[in-house]
Amino acid sequence: MRSAATLPGTLLAAWLLVGCEAPDTVLAKHGCASCHTPATEGLGPSLRRISTHYASKEELVLFLEGKSAPRVSPEAFEAMKPLVEQTRSLTPEERMRIAEAILRHRAE
Ligand code: HEC
């Protein structure tokens, strides 16, 4: 049964294609990780600190669409502004994935 034997490979390929990426892969892919790390303040605020300012993915998506003002470090927003230009041009699904990846860093 050739089809049965190739099924796992097909499933794996589909899984990779639909974007079941490790949470931080999506941030690395868009160049966010160079300024945002999980728990340390770097060029940008840590993902944990960002997550304390947003109660839901939907709220965070509004920021990524350029529709809400910065809350975490408004005085440093100039450095983040070009990245919002970038995230607002992504697909809604990709923005949601980014918001999820950030909010996963909420301290328990
Ligand atoms: C060049 C460094 C840099 C890169 C690259 C970068 N950021 Fe930022 N980011 C910042 C700085 C600085 C701030 C603090 C200003 C602020 O709060 O908006 C920030 C703030 C944020 C905030 C908090 C917004 C708020 O309410 O204040 C989010 C969310 C965010 N970044 C997401 C991202 C995402 C997603 C990416 C990748 C697409 C990214 N950042 C890439 C520097 C960067």
Backbone and ligand atoms as CSV (ligand in chain L), in Angstrom:
chain,resi,resn,atom,element,x,y,z
A,1,MET,N,N,0.835,-1.194,0.000
A,1,MET,CA,C,0.000,0.000,0.000
A,1,MET,C,C,0.868,1.241,0.000
A,2,ARG,N,N,1.193,1.689,-1.153
A,2,ARG,CA,C,2.124,2.809,-1.287
A,2,ARG,C,C,1.563,4.091,-0.653
A,3,SER,N,N,0.277,4.320,-0.855
A,3,SER,CA,C,-0.297,5.567,-0.343
A,3,SER,C,C,-0.235,5.628,1.188
A,4,ALA,N,N,-0.471,4.458,1.826
A,4,ALA,CA,C,-0.434,4.437,3.283
A,4,ALA,C,C,0.980,4.732,3.780
A,5,ALA,N,N,1.965,4.186,3.066
A,5,ALA,CA,C,3.348,4.375,3.497
A,5,ALA,C,C,3.780,5.837,3.406
A,6,THR,N,N,3.235,6.574,2.451
A,6,THR,CA,C,3.681,7.955,2.280
A,6,THR,C,C,2.830,8.945,3.091
A,7,LEU,N,N,1.811,8.420,3.751
A,7,LEU,CA,C,0.927,9.332,4.477
A,7,LEU,C,C,1.636,10.193,5.535
A,8,PRO,N,N,2.485,9.599,6.384
A,8,PRO,CA,C,3.122,10.449,7.406
A,8,PRO,C,C,3.904,11.611,6.796
A,9,GLY,N,N,4.613,11.343,5.705
A,9,GLY,CA,C,5.373,12.415,5.051
A,9,GLY,C,C,4.458,13.511,4.558
A,10,THR,N,N,3.337,13.102,3.994
A,10,THR,CA,C,2.366,14.073,3.485
A,10,THR,C,C,1.815,14.931,4.621
A,11,LEU,N,N,1.523,14.268,5.734
A,11,LEU,CA,C,0.997,15.006,6.889
A,11,LEU,C,C,2.008,16.010,7.401
A,12,LEU,N,N,3.265,15.576,7.455
A,12,LEU,CA,C,4.315,16.460,7.949
A,12,LEU,C,C,4.438,17.690,7.045
A,13,ALA,N,N,4.396,17.443,5.726
A,13,ALA,CA,C,4.516,18.556,4.781
A,13,ALA,C,C,3.351,19.523,4.951
A,14,ALA,N,N,2.144,18.974,5.138
A,14,ALA,CA,C,0.958,19.822,5.301
A,14,ALA,C,C,1.079,20.647,6.580
A,15,TRP,N,N,1.570,19.992,7.628
A,15,TRP,CA,C,1.728,20.658,8.926
A,15,TRP,C,C,2.694,21.837,8.786
A,16,LEU,N,N,3.788,21.609,8.054
A,16,LEU,CA,C,4.767,22.680,7.872
A,16,LEU,C,C,4.170,23.809,7.037
A,17,LEU,N,N,3.385,23.430,6.027
A,17,LEU,CA,C,2.812,24.427,5.124
A,17,LEU,C,C,1.776,25.314,5.790
A,18,VAL,N,N,0.935,24.740,6.652
A,18,VAL,CA,C,-0.101,25.557,7.273
A,18,VAL,C,C,0.464,26.425,8.387
A,19,GLY,N,N,1.746,26.262,8.653
A,19,GLY,CA,C,2.392,27.208,9.547
A,19,GLY,C,C,2.265,26.899,11.017
A,20,CYS,N,N,2.285,25.631,11.378
A,20,CYS,CA,C,2.330,25.282,12.787
A,20,CYS,C,C,3.772,25.447,13.257
A,21,GLU,N,N,4.206,26.702,13.283
A,21,GLU,CA,C,5.603,26.959,13.595
A,21,GLU,C,C,5.795,27.030,15.103
A,22,ALA,N,N,6.992,26.761,15.555
A,22,ALA,CA,C,7.299,26.968,16.960
A,22,ALA,C,C,7.014,28.440,17.251
A,23,PRO,N,N,6.544,28.753,18.460
A,23,PRO,CA,C,6.061,30.099,18.745
A,23,PRO,C,C,7.012,31.227,18.345
A,24,ASP,N,N,8.300,31.048,18.550
A,24,ASP,CA,C,9.191,32.168,18.275
A,24,ASP,C,C,9.744,32.180,16.863
A,25,THR,N,N,9.474,31.105,16.109
A,25,THR,CA,C,9.975,31.055,14.740
A,25,THR,C,C,9.374,32.188,13.921
A,26,VAL,N,N,8.114,32.464,14.157
A,26,VAL,CA,C,7.434,33.500,13.382
A,26,VAL,C,C,8.042,34.875,13.708
A,27,LEU,N,N,8.487,35.075,14.933
A,27,LEU,CA,C,9.121,36.347,15.298
A,27,LEU,C,C,10.510,36.451,14.666
A,28,ALA,N,N,11.230,35.342,14.658
A,28,ALA,CA,C,12.565,35.342,14.044
A,28,ALA,C,C,12.445,35.599,12.542
A,29,LYS,N,N,11.459,34.969,11.930
A,29,LYS,CA,C,11.246,35.083,10.492
A,29,LYS,C,C,11.045,36.535,10.050
A,30,HIS,N,N,10.383,37.334,10.887
A,30,HIS,CA,C,10.112,38.722,10.517
A,30,HIS,C,C,11.128,39.700,11.107
A,31,GLY,N,N,12.195,39.154,11.678
A,31,GLY,CA,C,13.262,40.022,12.178
A,31,GLY,C,C,12.941,40.687,13.507
A,32,CYS,N,N,11.936,40.190,14.210
A,32,CYS,CA,C,11.552,40.797,15.494
A,32,CYS,C,C,12.514,40.383,16.609
A,33,ALA,N,N,13.048,39.162,16.461
A,33,ALA,CA,C,13.845,38.587,17.550
A,33,ALA,C,C,15.144,39.346,17.794
A,34,SER,N,N,15.616,40.111,16.810
A,34,SER,CA,C,16.865,40.837,17.022
A,34,SER,C,C,16.671,41.949,18.050
A,35,CYS,N,N,15.467,42.439,18.221
A,35,CYS,CA,C,15.219,43.492,19.220
A,35,CYS,C,C,14.378,42.994,20.397
A,36,HIS,N,N,13.634,41.921,20.221
A,36,HIS,CA,C,12.769,41.414,21.288
A,36,HIS,C,C,13.131,39.997,21.660
A,37,THR,N,N,13.579,39.800,22.905
A,37,THR,CA,C,13.854,38.448,23.390
A,37,THR,C,C,12.842,38.136,24.496
A,38,PRO,N,N,12.727,36.858,24.858
A,38,PRO,CA,C,11.655,36.485,25.784
A,38,PRO,C,C,11.615,37.295,27.080
A,39,ALA,N,N,12.726,37.385,27.794
A,39,ALA,CA,C,12.617,37.969,29.136
A,39,ALA,C,C,13.620,39.074,29.442
A,40,THR,N,N,14.434,39.447,28.471
A,40,THR,CA,C,15.461,40.451,28.739
A,40,THR,C,C,15.158,41.731,27.959
A,41,GLU,N,N,15.376,42.854,28.591
A,41,GLU,CA,C,15.209,44.125,27.883
A,41,GLU,C,C,16.387,44.293,26.925
A,42,GLY,N,N,16.096,44.509,25.667
A,42,GLY,CA,C,17.171,44.693,24.677
A,42,GLY,C,C,16.944,46.003,23.964
A,43,LEU,N,N,17.118,45.995,22.657
A,43,LEU,CA,C,16.807,47.197,21.881
A,43,LEU,C,C,15.320,47.511,22.011
A,44,GLY,N,N,14.545,46.474,22.158
A,44,GLY,CA,C,13.108,46.646,22.400
A,44,GLY,C,C,12.737,45.974,23.715
A,45,PRO,N,N,11.522,46.252,24.205
A,45,PRO,CA,C,11.080,45.609,25.443
A,45,PRO,C,C,10.983,44.091,25.296
A,46,SER,N,N,11.127,43.370,26.406
A,46,SER,CA,C,11.034,41.907,26.352
A,46,SER,C,C,9.606,41.499,25.987
A,47,LEU,N,N,9.494,40.297,25.434
A,47,LEU,CA,C,8.170,39.785,25.037
A,47,LEU,C,C,7.282,39.649,26.273
A,48,ARG,N,N,7.894,39.306,27.399
A,48,ARG,CA,C,7.115,39.171,28.628
A,48,ARG,C,C,6.525,40.530,29.031
A,49,ARG,N,N,7.350,41.588,28.927
A,49,ARG,CA,C,6.845,42.903,29.321
A,49,ARG,C,C,5.741,43.369,28.364
A,50,ILE,N,N,5.952,43.134,27.072
A,50,ILE,CA,C,4.907,43.520,26.111
A,50,ILE,C,C,3.605,42.815,26.469
A,51,SER,N,N,3.719,41.510,26.801
A,51,SER,CA,C,2.509,40.720,27.048
A,51,SER,C,C,1.715,41.228,28.254
A,52,THR,N,N,2.364,41.932,29.183
A,52,THR,CA,C,1.620,42.439,30.345
A,52,THR,C,C,0.754,43.648,29.971
A,53,HIS,N,N,0.995,44.238,28.803
A,53,HIS,CA,C,0.228,45.418,28.399
A,53,HIS,C,C,-0.959,45.085,27.499
A,54,TYR,N,N,-1.062,43.816,27.104
A,54,TYR,CA,C,-2.145,43.434,26.189
A,54,TYR,C,C,-2.967,42.283,26.758
A,55,ALA,N,N,-4.258,42.501,26.861
A,55,ALA,CA,C,-5.129,41.496,27.449
A,55,ALA,C,C,-5.542,40.432,26.434
A,56,SER,N,N,-5.474,40.758,25.139
A,56,SER,CA,C,-5.920,39.787,24.140
A,56,SER,C,C,-5.123,39.925,22.845
A,57,LYS,N,N,-5.152,38.855,22.072
A,57,LYS,CA,C,-4.491,38.854,20.763
A,57,LYS,C,C,-5.081,39.933,19.873
A,58,GLU,N,N,-6.399,40.087,19.970
A,58,GLU,CA,C,-7.093,41.052,19.111
A,58,GLU,C,C,-6.577,42.468,19.351
A,59,GLU,N,N,-6.353,42.793,20.625
A,59,GLU,CA,C,-5.818,44.119,20.967
A,59,GLU,C,C,-4.425,44.320,20.384
A,60,LEU,N,N,-3.623,43.280,20.495
A,60,LEU,CA,C,-2.254,43.367,20.001
A,60,LEU,C,C,-2.236,43.462,18.474
A,61,VAL,N,N,-3.161,42.761,17.833
A,61,VAL,CA,C,-3.263,42.829,16.379
A,61,VAL,C,C,-3.552,44.268,15.922
A,62,LEU,N,N,-4.362,44.992,16.689
A,62,LEU,CA,C,-4.652,46.392,16.332
A,62,LEU,C,C,-3.364,47.216,16.284
A,63,PHE,N,N,-2.481,46.977,17.253
A,63,PHE,CA,C,-1.191,47.683,17.232
A,63,PHE,C,C,-0.391,47.288,15.983
A,64,LEU,N,N,-0.384,45.987,15.676
A,64,LEU,CA,C,0.385,45.492,14.524
A,64,LEU,C,C,-0.204,45.990,13.200
A,65,GLU,N,N,-1.456,46.443,13.238
A,65,GLU,CA,C,-2.086,47.026,12.048
A,65,GLU,C,C,-1.877,48.533,11.975
A,66,GLY,N,N,-1.222,49.078,12.992
A,66,GLY,CA,C,-1.009,50.528,13.037
A,66,GLY,C,C,-2.261,51.275,13.471
A,67,LYS,N,N,-3.194,50.584,14.127
A,67,LYS,CA,C,-4.468,51.208,14.502
A,67,LYS,C,C,-4.566,51.575,15.970
A,68,SER,N,N,-3.549,51.247,16.755
A,68,SER,CA,C,-3.585,51.688,18.147
A,68,SER,C,C,-2.208,52.201,18.546
A,69,ALA,N,N,-2.184,53.095,19.510
A,69,ALA,CA,C,-0.952,53.766,19.918
A,69,ALA,C,C,-0.097,52.829,20.783
A,70,PRO,N,N,1.230,53.038,20.768
A,70,PRO,CA,C,2.104,52.223,21.618
A,70,PRO,C,C,1.821,52.449,23.099
A,71,ARG,N,N,1.887,51.371,23.891
A,71,ARG,CA,C,1.604,51.456,25.329
A,71,ARG,C,C,2.818,51.139,26.163
A,72,VAL,N,N,3.757,50.395,25.588
A,72,VAL,CA,C,4.842,49.853,26.415
A,72,VAL,C,C,5.923,50.914,26.641
A,73,SER,N,N,6.491,51.438,25.560
A,73,SER,CA,C,7.522,52.488,25.658
A,73,SER,C,C,7.279,53.525,24.567
A,74,PRO,N,N,6.203,54.285,24.714
A,74,PRO,CA,C,5.841,55.235,23.652
A,74,PRO,C,C,7.001,56.153,23.252
A,75,GLU,N,N,7.887,56.471,24.210
A,75,GLU,CA,C,9.004,57.382,23.924
A,75,GLU,C,C,10.016,56.734,22.971
A,76,ALA,N,N,9.979,55.414,22.827
A,76,ALA,CA,C,10.933,54.728,21.948
A,76,ALA,C,C,10.264,54.234,20.666
A,77,PHE,N,N,9.055,54.708,20.422
A,77,PHE,CA,C,8.274,54.184,19.293
A,77,PHE,C,C,8.918,54.429,17.932
A,78,GLU,N,N,9.733,55.495,17.808
A,78,GLU,CA,C,10.387,55.769,16.520
A,78,GLU,C,C,11.127,54.541,15.979
A,79,ALA,N,N,11.747,53.775,16.879
A,79,ALA,CA,C,12.524,52.600,16.465
A,79,ALA,C,C,11.625,51.458,15.995
A,80,MET,N,N,10.406,51.451,16.508
A,80,MET,CA,C,9.474,50.360,16.207
A,80,MET,C,C,8.592,50.688,14.998
A,81,LYS,N,N,8.438,51.975,14.725
A,81,LYS,CA,C,7.520,52.438,13.675
A,81,LYS,C,C,7.692,51.737,12.315
A,82,PRO,N,N,8.927,51.619,11.798
A,82,PRO,CA,C,9.074,50.953,10.494
A,82,PRO,C,C,8.607,49.507,10.522
A,83,LEU,N,N,8.687,48.878,11.715
A,83,LEU,CA,C,8.265,47.480,11.826
A,83,LEU,C,C,6.749,47.369,11.783
A,84,VAL,N,N,6.059,48.400,12.257
A,84,VAL,CA,C,4.598,48.397,12.163
A,84,VAL,C,C,4.192,48.549,10.692
A,85,GLU,N,N,4.964,49.353,9.953
A,85,GLU,CA,C,4.723,49.443,8.502
A,85,GLU,C,C,4.809,48.048,7.894
A,86,GLN,N,N,5.775,47.271,8.395
A,86,GLN,CA,C,5.978,45.908,7.885
A,86,GLN,C,C,4.827,44.992,8.312
A,87,THR,N,N,4.459,45.000,9.597
A,87,THR,CA,C,3.436,44.050,10.052
A,87,THR,C,C,2.052,44.405,9.489
A,88,ARG,N,N,1.810,45.682,9.216
A,88,ARG,CA,C,0.475,46.019,8.694
A,88,ARG,C,C,0.283,45.527,7.258
A,89,SER,N,N,1.395,45.208,6.576
A,89,SER,CA,C,1.264,44.713,5.201
A,89,SER,C,C,1.235,43.180,5.132
A,90,LEU,N,N,1.312,42.521,6.270
A,90,LEU,CA,C,1.230,41.053,6.274
A,90,LEU,C,C,-0.232,40.607,6.177
A,91,THR,N,N,-0.433,39.295,6.049
A,91,THR,CA,C,-1.805,38.777,6.025
A,91,THR,C,C,-2.362,38.807,7.460
A,92,PRO,N,N,-3.685,38.893,7.609
A,92,PRO,CA,C,-4.292,38.852,8.944
A,92,PRO,C,C,-3.875,37.607,9.729
A,93,GLU,N,N,-3.737,36.482,9.041
A,93,GLU,CA,C,-3.354,35.236,9.705
A,93,GLU,C,C,-1.960,35.360,10.301
A,94,GLU,N,N,-1.069,35.978,9.526
A,94,GLU,CA,C,0.310,36.109,9.990
A,94,GLU,C,C,0.376,37.063,11.192
A,95,ARG,N,N,-0.407,38.127,11.153
A,95,ARG,CA,C,-0.432,39.055,12.299
A,95,ARG,C,C,-0.951,38.346,13.546
A,96,MET,N,N,-1.953,37.517,13.366
A,96,MET,CA,C,-2.511,36.771,14.496
A,96,MET,C,C,-1.462,35.826,15.063
A,97,ARG,N,N,-0.701,35.193,14.175
A,97,ARG,CA,C,0.364,34.281,14.617
A,97,ARG,C,C,1.421,35.028,15.436
A,98,ILE,N,N,1.751,36.231,14.980
A,98,ILE,CA,C,2.740,37.042,15.692
A,98,ILE,C,C,2.197,37.408,17.075
A,99,ALA,N,N,0.937,37.845,17.129
A,99,ALA,CA,C,0.335,38.239,18.409
A,99,ALA,C,C,0.325,37.051,19.368
A,100,GLU,N,N,-0.009,35.874,18.841
A,100,GLU,CA,C,-0.021,34.665,19.665
A,100,GLU,C,C,1.361,34.377,20.229
A,101,ALA,N,N,2.366,34.480,19.342
A,101,ALA,CA,C,3.741,34.170,19.749
A,101,ALA,C,C,4.201,35.122,20.851
A,102,ILE,N,N,3.766,36.375,20.788
A,102,ILE,CA,C,4.167,37.347,21.819
A,102,ILE,C,C,3.442,37.051,23.125
A,103,LEU,N,N,2.139,36.839,23.054
A,103,LEU,CA,C,1.362,36.658,24.286
A,103,LEU,C,C,1.652,35.332,24.983
A,104,ARG,N,N,2.276,34.411,24.273
A,104,ARG,CA,C,2.686,33.164,24.904
A,104,ARG,C,C,3.743,33.391,25.981
A,105,HIS,N,N,4.316,34.573,25.987
A,105,HIS,CA,C,5.376,34.862,26.962
A,105,HIS,C,C,4.854,35.457,28.255
A,106,ARG,N,N,3.552,35.540,28.380
A,106,ARG,CA,C,2.980,36.002,29.646
A,106,ARG,C,C,3.490,35.135,30.781
A,107,ALA,N,N,3.935,35.786,31.853
A,107,ALA,CA,C,4.395,35.008,33.003
A,107,ALA,C,C,3.179,34.299,33.605
A,108,GLU,N,N,3.357,33.077,34.009
A,108,GLU,CA,C,2.215,32.323,34.569
A,108,GLU,C,C,1.874,32.856,35.939
L,1,HEC,C1,C,14.999,47.799,15.592
L,1,HEC,C2,C,14.506,47.129,16.776
L,1,HEC,C3,C,13.104,46.514,16.703
L,1,HEC,C4,C,12.669,45.539,15.864
L,1,HEC,C5,C,13.427,44.831,14.734
L,1,HEC,C6,C,11.303,45.235,16.268
L,1,HEC,N1,N,10.938,46.020,17.327
L,1,HEC,FE1,FE,9.168,45.978,18.333
L,1,HEC,N2,N,9.796,47.491,19.500
L,1,HEC,C7,C,11.039,48.123,19.437
L,1,HEC,C8,C,11.095,49.200,20.406
L,1,HEC,C9,C,12.269,50.128,20.649
L,1,HEC,C10,C,9.857,49.201,21.071
L,1,HEC,C11,C,9.389,50.156,22.191
L,1,HEC,C12,C,8.486,51.210,21.593
L,1,HEC,C13,C,7.030,50.867,21.739
L,1,HEC,O1,O,6.590,50.547,22.844
L,1,HEC,O2,O,6.318,50.909,20.719
L,1,HEC,C14,C,9.061,48.101,20.489
L,1,HEC,C15,C,7.777,47.754,20.872
L,1,HEC,C16,C,7.047,46.703,20.369
L,1,HEC,C17,C,5.726,46.336,20.832
L,1,HEC,C18,C,4.953,47.009,21.967
L,1,HEC,C19,C,4.003,48.031,21.386
L,1,HEC,C20,C,3.443,48.948,22.401
L,1,HEC,O3,O,2.233,48.864,22.714
L,1,HEC,O4,O,4.183,49.830,22.917
L,1,HEC,C21,C,5.326,45.280,20.064
L,1,HEC,C22,C,4.001,44.544,20.144
L,1,HEC,C23,C,6.389,45.004,19.135
L,1,HEC,N3,N,7.425,45.889,19.357
L,1,HEC,C24,C,6.349,44.005,18.191
L,1,HEC,C25,C,7.356,43.785,17.241
L,1,HEC,C26,C,7.259,42.849,16.165
L,1,HEC,C27,C,6.057,41.935,15.920
L,1,HEC,C28,C,8.408,42.923,15.443
L,1,HEC,C29,C,8.778,42.180,14.175
L,1,HEC,C30,C,7.892,42.371,13.054
L,1,HEC,C31,C,9.241,43.935,16.084
L,1,HEC,N4,N,8.562,44.431,17.164
L,1,HEC,C32,C,10.496,44.285,15.664
L,1,HEC,C33,C,12.070,47.780,18.609
L,1,HEC,C34,C,12.015,46.828,17.608
